[in-house]
Amino acid sequence: MPFPYDPTARPQTYSLEQVLILLAEKDEDAKQLLPRYQAMKLYLEKEYYPWIQATCPYYTDHGAGHVNSVISAASGLLERHLDPKGLGLNAIEIFLLLAAILWHDVGNAVGRDGHADRIPEMTAEIKKLGFPDPAIHRIVVEIAKAHAGSDGLSKARSEADCAVARTVTVYPRALAAIVRFADEISENRSRISLALMSQVPPESQVFWQFANCITASRPDPSRERVVLTIEVPDVAAPQRFLCPNALLHRADTSKQMSVIQYLISRLEKMNNERAYCEPEFRSRYVTVREIVVRLSIVADTQLLNGYELEFALAGSGLAEQANYPSIDVFDRFFAQHPNWQPEAIDAARKTV
């Protein structure tokens, strides 16, 4: 099988793929869905994922590696619901999650702008291969499309019925929230190539620098949190690169921002994504009350003196549940920690 399961590797801990494989030994839904999932994954790895990087060569990875990272993050969030005996998520729920993760970024093979809107036409090409029921196809499209936009989750229904061997009620919006948040927290240095860093064009540099700083991202559902470990190279932290359009209000007069400023902006976004998604998946699957950030600046292999923090991102920040949250992290962080301003970091580096 394409996804071997080693019971000695992580006792009593399973991934979404592993549970679908194990359920297929006895569950009729899983028996029908597993080969369809495997066929879709192989098809996409051959026909689509390589072309994403060919079309957008200096994006951080949006291909097979990223897909597997999102699957791992979603599996971590749903750890307590992944039971090979069938006592947790059912086979249809697992298939919906996995299929949506497979397809969520495929539109990038054509181009980044509006990539989520291309999911329906691209999935239609292999509808017969991958989807045993039209309702399942529609729900996968809903979940996959919901990963983008400030109103993305509204594109998925709260509740729906679908069938393979039996009719099952599923909760597309809650599943979409899991996929969307798993996508957000799966950013890490595995999405870049250090060997190519110097060749990345200016407009993409800040994204690569950010990914390079994330050494670990770990869901910890038993403590209702996600834990991020971030190590920023001291040389990179105060460096300035072209600012993404969405953050131009924080750019300098040359439309640049430093790596440390971009990193804190991304942590702000991650916390807003948590606040946006968590109310949807909390009622059925998992509670994530905070993101614990372990942040440090390193010079070679040593911590830069005075630059190690641990803090938690939390809060709801919602005026209404339907609104995308706006929880300030950026201004509060630099007000509380002025020594983390890029100029202060640069000065500290020069004294070492």
Sequence and secondary structure as in RCSB ss.txt:
>XXXX:A:sequence
MPFPYDPTARPQTYSLEQVLILLAEKDEDAKQLLPRYQAMKLYLEKEYYPWIQATCPYYTDHGAGHVNSVISAAS
GLLERHLDPKGLGLNAIEIFLLLAAILWHDVGNAVGRDGHADRIPEMTAEIKKLGFPDPAIHRIVVEIAKAHAGS
DGLSKARSEADCAVARTVTVYPRALAAIVRFADEISENRSRISLALMSQVPPESQVFWQFANCITASRPDPSRER
VVLTIEVPDVAAPQRFLCPNALLHRADTSKQMSVIQYLISRLEKMNNERAYCEPEFRSRYVTVREIVVRLSIVAD
TQLLNGYELEFALAGSGLAEQANYPSIDVFDRFFAQHPNWQPEAIDAARKTV
>XXXX:A:secstr
  S   TTTSTT   HHHHHHHHTTT HHHHHHHHHHHHHHHHHHHHTHHHHHHHSTTS   SHHHHHHHHHHHH
HHTGGG  TTTTSS HHHHHHHHHHHHHTTGGGGT STTGGGGHHHHHHTTHHHH SSHHHHHHHHHHHHTTSST
TGGGGS S EEEESSSEEEE HHHHHHHHHHHHHHT SGGGS GGGGGGS HHHHHHHHHHHHEEEEEEEGGGTE
EEEEEEEETTTTT EEE  GGGGGG  TTSEEEHHHHHHHHHHHHHHHHHHHHHHHHTTT    EEEEEEEEEET
TEEEEEEEEEEEE     SSTTS      HHHHHHH GGGSHHHHHHHHHH 
